[in-house]
Amino acid sequence: EHTQPFPPPRWRRAMPDRSRSPRGHGSAELILGGPIATELCAQVLQGSRELQDRHNVIPGFAVIEVGDHQYGALLEPMSDVASGPVPLGQKNVPHQNYAELKARMAERCGMRSQVLRFSQNVSQEQLMHTISQLVKDATVHGILLEMPLPPHLDERHLLASIPPWKDAEGFNAHNLGLLHCRWEPKTRPAVASGILELLFRSNVPMVGKHAVVLGRSRTVGWHIAALLMDQDCTVTVCHSQTPDIPAVVAQADILVACVGRPQFVRGSWLKPGCVVVDAGMNVVSDGKSAASVVGDVCFEEACKVASKITPVPGGVGHSSFAILLRNVLNLARQSLRLTKIGVGPAGPERFRCADTFSYPDIALQVPSVMLPRKGADLTKWSVVACDQYTSQPEYWKSVQDIVGTSPSTLNLIFPEVYLSDDKTNGQIIQGIRDRMYEYDRDGILQAQAPGFVLIDRKTPSVESRKGLIVAIDLEQYDFARDSQSLIRPTEKTIEDRLPPRIAIREKSSLELPHILMLIDDPDRTVIEPLFAMRDTLEVLYDCELMKDSGHLKGYHVGSRDAVEGVVAALRKLADPGRFRERTGAKQSAQPILYAAGDGNHSLATAKRCWEALKRAGAHNTHPARHALVELVNVYDEGMNFEPIHRLVFNVDGEAAVEDLVGFCGEQGWGPARVEWARVEAKG
């Protein structure tokens, strides 16, 4: 029995010269698609097995082929990527075409597959009926229509008949529309995603780089341009009407060639040190020797100039096939309302995310936060909460001087020092909304991979205070006086304070919370284990705070094990028996898991806005249902609790203390101990 699901492909047969070294004949490092595809397929196989073990579901893949798609020399190099361990007694079946190759790869990845073949003369109605039957079949999760089609068939109509939730190739108009609107589709185009995966896994820097895409096809060029822009590349797309293509190519830090013209790009065109991704697959023959496969780039010349390059064959094709199968796996997962693996709103993901992002039993959701794009000055971006320095306008003026014209949350909040009449307030609020729109339009803020954010905050008074950014379910929050909800306030909510806050929040497109939720975790089981493993987590930001107010560092917590560890720990804290044992509460008292330590009125505002949206017909999956907060353990060494002093006149002190102790006991808050001292007034 083989110990590895996908052994290394036999590169010497496909690429006899290039496999002997990680570099080509020049100095360029080879970006080999085969090893990356092998790794991807192994992850898909693991995901397929987990789906079957945990949910009794086997991903199903159906390929529809019209006519005889014999690709000859194009097909041979691709067969290695489907090669895996062959059980004893099983023969290696030769792959006749891409459809069979994809089906065989799917089976190697733990899926069910089927190839439906039709003659060249099949009617549109027959194909539509077949697709309709596959759509109804719950065991089929991904459908692929092999291209090209005979001219009498309507390709656009047929592709549209494959719904987004069964679109294995990522070509449904709905999925493409979401992709180009920078929203997350069910699936992404396989070839374009395969190219991005090659760059990502080869550690090619993309932020701020000039990427040139040769070709604007509906299958590759158009989509890889969008994906590269999403990675903060400056993208130029060249096509048949572009003048002086060599001059444009010479500017490229990253070149993606997908024009379908053999060896079109010459080495003399390239910028020294650039990265070349060759998506071309062209069969050429001089009539004397056997046909060979070449790309759109003159490989031998490019190797002498580029820093990294994909070979042809052995590059993009392999990774694209693997991405196709990952699409099928993710479609199967989404049919069960599970998360996608390997890819998220921010693009490829190196970690294995949690199976679900919603945990209603503990009022918790894994958020997808937005952060300033790379290169932003985070010291200028971060400002103190709007309810601070309310009587010191000079403080806020100095903050404005520091920020200047840089992007900053100063432009997205309403410092309470500036509260005025309704007309002035309305103008300021509209200005905030306008700036939110501009920041979103201009890509100032970028969605991160779903996950919690572990916070390490240093202030002038404490060396470290740990926190965890999460989203909590407002359906389980009630700020009424006798509330028994899982989420509760720690002070009386004054309703008169809510209208100004509601006016700001109710039509805003972004949420900038400053809400601290306290958790009672004496054994330090929720946040502290994450802090102990922080060196293994991705750093999202690390910056000084302005005006000598401290330092802030945030870590991404998105892996399945880390998220499930937090969830398990919170569930134990919320257990009624453990809660009563820990707090000494009465048997009738319901657990309180999250207590609003700061920002209670902001949380109440979020609750009011969500209730208004519900009355207007908002679905229960609307993002306003959850509020972004920071969890802080009351036992954290960086938490300093200081008393709030109140002067009480004309009362019997001893009787007041006795009443207070009795009241605490009646509420199940005991045992209560009150210490007080009598101070003689002078003068």
N, C-alpha and C positions, 0 to 999 in steps of 0.2 A: 504494500500500500504506500502510495506516495505521500510524503510529508508536506510538500508544497503544492498548493492548488494550481499554480501557474509557474512552471520552471522557466528560466531565461530562454527567450526565443533563439533559434539557430541562425544567428546573423551572418555567419560566414557563407551560408548558401545564398542569402538574399543580397548581401553586400560584401563580396569577397575582400575588397581592399580596405574599406573604411572601418571594418570592425576591429582591426588590429590595434587601433589607437583611438582614444577619445577625441582626437582631432583629425581634421581632413588633411588633404595633401598640402595645404598651406598652413596657416597658423590658427585658423578658426576652430573653436571647440564645437563638437557636434552635439546638437540637441536631438537625442535619439528618442523617437516616439515609442519604440518597442518596450523598453524597460518601464517607461511611464505608463503605457497601456497595460502592461502586466500588473503593475501595482494597482491601477484603477480596477482592473478586472478582479483582482483578489479582494478588494474592498467590496465590490458589487456582490461577489460570491458570499462573502461573510454577511452582507446585508440581506441577501436572499434567504440564507439559512436562518438568520434571526427572525425574519418575517414568518417563515414556516414554523419555527419552534415556538414563537411567542403568540402568533395569531392564526396559525394554520392556513396561511395564504402563500401560494407559490406565484411569483410574478409571471404573467403570461404575455407573450410577444407574438404578434402576427405580422408577416411580411406578405404583401401583395405584389406579384410580378406579372407584367403584361409583356408577352413576347419572350424571345430567348436572349437574355442579357449575357452574352459571352464576352468577357473582357480580356481573355487571353493573357498577354504579358502584364497587364495591369493587375490581374488578380493574384498571380503567383507570389509576389512579395508580401501580400496581405495575409497569406495562410498561416504564417508563423504566429500571429497574434491570437489565433484561435486554438493554437496547440496547447494542450494541457496534458495531464496524466491520463493515459489510456488504460482503462481497466483490463484485466487479463481476459483474453478471449475476444476482445473487441477490435475490429479492424479499423484502420484509419480510412475514413471515407473521403475520397477526393472532392474538393469543392469545385462545383461547376461554374458558379457565379457568385456575385455579391450576396444575393438573397440567401443562398445556402450557407455561405460563410457567416453571415450575421446570425442565422438561426443556430448554427453550430456553436458560435460564441455564446449565445444566450443560454444554451443548454450547459455549456461549460461553467457558466456563472449561476447555476442553480435555478434556471427558469424553464418554463414550458415554452416551446416555440412551434410555430407552424408556418409553412410557406404555401401560399395559395397562388397557383399559376393559371394564367389565362392565355389564350391564343392572341395573336396580333389583331384578330378581328372581333374581339369582345366588344360588346356594346356598352355605352355609358350607363344604361339602365341596369345591366348585369353587375357592373362594378359598384354602382350605388347600392344595390340590394345587398351585395356581399359586405360592404362596409357597414351598412345598417345592422346586419346580423352580428357582426363583430362588436359593434358598439353596445348592443344589447347583452352580449355575453359577459357575465361578471367575472369569468376566469381570464379574460383578455384585458390587459391593462394598457398595453401600448400597441399602436397600429402604425405600420410604415408602408407607404406606397412608393415602390421603386421607380426612379426616374431614369431616362426619359420615357414618356408615353407616346404611343402612336398619334399622329396629327389629328385623327378624327375624335380624340377624347379631349374633354374640357378639363385640363389640369387644375385650374383654379377652383372649379366647382367640386371636383373630387377631393381636393385637399380641404376645402371648407366643410365637407361632410364628415371629416374626422374631427370630433369635438376636442376642445383644448385639454380635457382631462384624459384623453387617450392618444394624444399627439406625440408619438415617440421622437419624431424628427425635429419638433419645435417649429413647424412651418405653418401651423394654423394661424389665420389672420389675427385672431384674438390674442394668442400668445405673442406674436410678433409686435402687435400694437402695444401690449404691456411692456415688452422689452424696450421698444424705442421711446416709450414715455417714461422710462427709468423706473418702472414698477416691476414687481417680481412676477414673471409668468409661471405657468405650470411646468413648462420645459423651455430650454433655450436651444437654438439651432446647434446641432451636434458638431458640425465642422468648425464653425466659428468658436464654439466653446472649447473644442479640442485645441485650437490654436492658443487660446487664452490659457488653457491648462498647461501647455508646453512652456509658455513664458513664465507662468507662475511657479511651476515646479523647477524651472531652471534658474530661479532667482534673478530674473531679468528686471531691473528697475523700470517702472512705467510712469510714475508720477512726474509730470512736467516734461516728459520726453516727446519729441516730434515723431509721430508714427505716420508712415505713408502706406496706403493700401492701394495696390495696383489691381483694379477691377472693381466693378460695382454690381456684380451679379446678385440675384435674389437668394442664392444659396450660400454664398460666402462673404463677398466683399462688403455688401451693405451692412451685414450683421456684425462682422468683426470690427468694423469702424465704430459702431455703436458701443460694443463691449470695451473697446480701447478708450473711447471717450469716458466711459464710466469709471475707468481706472485713472482718470486725470491725464491722459495723453492729449496732446494737440494733434488732431488727425487731419490729414489731407488725403482725399480719395482721387485717384487718377483713373481716367477712362479713355475711350477712343478719341474723344474730342479735346483732351488735355494737350495744350502745346508744350513742347520741349520737356517731355517726360524725364529724360536723363537729368535735367537740372533740378527737377522736383525730387527725384530719388536721391540725389546727392545731399539733400538736407535731412534725410531720414536717420534718426537714431534707431528706429525699428522699422523694418520693411516687411510687409506681408504681400507676397506675390500670388495672385489668383486670377491670371488673365487667360490661361489655357493656351499659351504660345510657347513652344519649346525653346528654352534657353534665351528668352527674350531679354532678360536683364543681364548686362555685361558687368564684369568686375570693375571696369573703369568708371562706372556710374556711381559706385557706392562710396559712402562716407567712411573713412577709416574707423574701425572699431564698432561699426553698427552691428545690429542683430538682424539676421535674415531668416524669415519664416517662408518657406517655399511650399505653397499649397497646390502647385500644379502637378498633374499626372498626365504625361504625354508619351505616347508610344511612337518611337521613331525607328526608321530602318533605312539603310543605304541600299537595300536590294541585294546585298551580297551576304551579309551576316545576319544572325538572328535579331529580331526586333528587341529594342531595349526601352526602358522607361526613364524619362528625364523630367526635370521640373521646368518651371518658368524662368529659373535663374541659371546662368552658366556656373555650375558648381565649382569647377576647378579654378576659375578666375575669382569667384567670390570668396573662396577659402583664404585667399591671399590678402584680403582686405578686411573682411568681417571679423568680429570677435567671437560670435556664435552663429551657427547656421544649422537648419534642419536639412538632412539629406533626403533625396528622392531616389528610390523609395526608402521607407524606414523612418519617416517623420510624422507629418500631419495625419496621414491616413490611419495609422495605428491608433493614435489617441482619439480620433473622431469616432472610430468604431466602439471604443471603450466608453466614451461619453454617451453614445446612443444607448448602450445597455444601462448606464447609470440613470438615464432618463426613464427607461422602462421601470427600473426599480423604484425610482421616486414617484412615478405615477401610481404604482401599486401601493406605496406607503401613503400617498395623499388620499387614495380611495378609502383608507382606514383612518383618515384624519391625523396621520402622523407627519412629522416634519420631513423635509428633504435632507439628504445627506450629501456632503461633498460640495455643495453650492448654496449660497444664500444671497441676500440683497446686495452684499458688497462684492459678490463674485465668488471665486473658488475659496473653499475653506479647508485648512489643514487639519482641523479637529473634527471629531465625531460629535455632532450636536445631540441634544436631548431628543427623545422620541416625540415629546409633546412640549408645548410652551405654556400650557394652561393647567393650573392645579386648583380647581374651584373649592376643594375641601379645606384648603388653608388660605383661600382668597389671594392666591399668588399667580402672577404671570411673568414669564421671561420676556423682558422688553427688547426691542430693537432701537437702541438709542441713536441719536444723531450727534455728531461731533464736528467741529470745524475741520475743513479740509487741511491736508498736510501743508505745512509752510506758514499757517496762520500764527500770529503772535498770541499765544495763549495767556500770557500775562496781561495783555490788553483785553483779551476776550473775557476773562473772568472778573466779575465785579461782585461786591458785597450785596446781600439781599436788599430788596427795595424798601423794607421796613426798618432799616438801620439809619442812623444819623438823621433822624427826622426833623431835628431842629438845627441842623448844621449845613445850610446850603453851600457854604464854602468848601465842605468836604466833597460834595458832588461836583462842584465846579472844578476842583483839582483833578478829579477822576476824568472829567471831560477833557481837560488839558492833556492828560496822559494818553487817553485813547485816540484823540484827534480824529482822523478819517478812517482808522482801521476798523475792521469788523469787530463788533463787541456786543455782549449781552446788555451793555448800557443802553443800546438802541432798541432793545426788545423788552425792557421792563419799565415800570412807572414808579420811580422813586417817590415815596409818600411825601417827601419834603416839598414836592411841586403840586400837591393836590390843591385845587382852586375851585372856581365855579364850574357849573356843568358844561358850559360852552368850551371853556379852556381845557377841561378834562377830556371832553370829547375830541378835541383837536389832537391832543397828545396821544390818546388811544388810537385814533385813526392813523397817526404817524407810526405807531408801533406796528400796527397790522400791515401797513405798506412796507415797512422795512422787513418784516417776516416774509412777505411775498418776494421781495427782492433777493433776500438771502437764499430762499428756496430756488428761485428762478436762476440765479447765478451760480448755484452749486457751492455756496459758502459752507453749507452744512451737508454732511454725507452720512447716510445710514450705515451703521456698523452691523456686523454679523450679530444675530440674536444672542443675548447673553446678559448676565448680571455684570455689574462693574464693581470690583473691589476697590475701596478707597483707602488710601493712607494719607492722612492730613496732618501736617505739622503746623502749629501755631506758636506765637510768642510765649504762650503759657504752657503748652504741652508738646512733648517730643513726638507723640504719635497718637492719633485717634482713628480707629478703624471703622469703616462703614461699608454697606453693601447696597448698591442701587438696584431696586427691583420695581415691579409694578404691582399694585394691590387692587383688588376688586371692590369698587365702590358700592356694589350691591350688598356687601357685608360690612358696611360702615354706617353707623347711626350716631349722630351727635346729640340725640335727645338725652335728657338728664338721667333717666333710669335705663339707659341702653344696656342690653346684654349681648350686643353684637361682637363678632370676632375682632373688629377694628373699632376703637373708641377714642374719644378725646380725653385729655387729662385736665381740662379746664372747661369752664362754662363757655359755650359758643354764643357770642353776642350777634344776633341776627342783623342788627343795624350796620355791622361792619362788612357784611357780605355784598351789598349792591355795587359799590365801586369795583370790587374785585371781579364780580360777575360781568360787569360792563367790559372789563379788559379781556376776560377769558372766553366769553361765550362765542365770539366769532373769530378768535385767533386760530391760526393754523399750526402753531407750535406751543409746546408746553415747557416752561422753564421753572421747575418746582424748587422750592427751598423748604421741603417738608422732612423733618426728622421723625422717624417712627422708632420708638423704644421697644426692644424685646427683652424679656426677663430670662436670661440664659446663664445661670450661675456656673454651669459646667463648661461654658464656652464651646458649644458644639456647632454653631451656625457659621459665624464669621471667622473665628480664630483658626480653624483648620485650613481655610483658604489662604489666610495670611501666612501660615507656615509653609505653604507651597507656592508662594508668590513668585519665586524665581523661575518657576516653570510656566508662568502665565504670560500672555502677550501684554506688553505695556501699551495702553491706548494714549496716555498723555503723562507728561512729567514736567511740571512747570512751577516757577515761582509765582506767588500771588502779589499783586501790586501793593504798594505802600507798606512794604515790610510786614505783611499780614500772614506770611507763612509759605508753605510749600504744599503742592497737591500732586498726587500720583495715582493714576487709575489703571487697573488691570482688567483684562477681559476674562470673564468666567462663562464659557459657553459649552465646554465639553459635557458629554452625557454624564460621566461619573461625578464631575464637580456639581452640576445642577442637581442631580439626584441625591447627592450628599446633603445639600442645603435643604431640599424638600423633605428628606427623611428626618433631619434634625428639627425642622419647624413642626412637622407632624407630631413629634414626641412632645414638644413644648405645648402644642394645642390639645393634647390628650386630656380629657376632663379629669380623669383620676390623677394624673401627674400634676395637672394645674392645681388641684385642690391640695394635694400633698405638699407642693412647693410653696403655696401662698397661704395655706390655712383658711381658705375661703369656705363658706358654707356649702352644703351639699347641693343646694338649689342654684348656686352661682354658676354661670356659664363662663367658659374660658375666655380670657382676653389675650390675644396673641400679639397684636400690634397696638401700641398706645402712642397717640400723637404727642411727641415731646416738644416740637416746635413747628410752627406753620399750621396749627389747627384750623385757623380761619381760611387758609388757602385750600386745605383739604375739604372743608365744608363748602367752599366755593365750587370745587370740582364736583362734589356730590350734587349741588343744586343745578349745575350746568348739565350733568348727565340726566337728572330727572326731567329737565326741560326737553332734552333731546328725545327721551323715551316717550314723553307725551306727544311729541311731534312725529313719532313713528320710527325712531331709530331702532335698528336691529340690535340684538344683544351682543353681537360681535363688533359693534362700533368701538373704535379706539378710545373714545371718551369714557367708556365704562371703567377703564383702569387709570389709575393715577401713578405717576412716577414719584418714588419716595426713596429716602436713604434709611436703611435699617441700621440702628446702633444698639449695641448691647449695653444695658445699664451697668454691667460689671466691667466694661472696658476701662483700662487704666487711664485713658485720656479723657474720660468723662468726669467733669467737675460739677457737683451739685452744690449750689449755694442757696441759702434761705432767702425767701422774699419776706421782708419785715412789714408787718401791719400794726398800726397803732389802734388800740381799742380803748374807748373811754367809757366811764360810768358803768362798769360791770364788776361783778364779784369774780375775781380772778380764779379762786379755787373752784368755785361752782362751774365756771366756764370750762376749765380743764377737765373736770369730772364729766361734764356733759359731752365734751369732745371725745374722751376715751370711750364712753358708752356708745356714742353714735358710731364710732369706728368698729366697735365690736358687733353692733347690730348689722352693719353692712358686710361683715365677714372680712374686715380688713385687719383684724387683730393678729396676734396681740399687739396693742398699741402702747407705746411708752412716750409720754410727753414730759419734757423737762422744761422748767421755766424758773425765772429768777425775778425777784421784785427789785426794781430800781427806784430809788427815791428821787423825785423831781426836785430840781433846784430853781430858785427864782420864781 
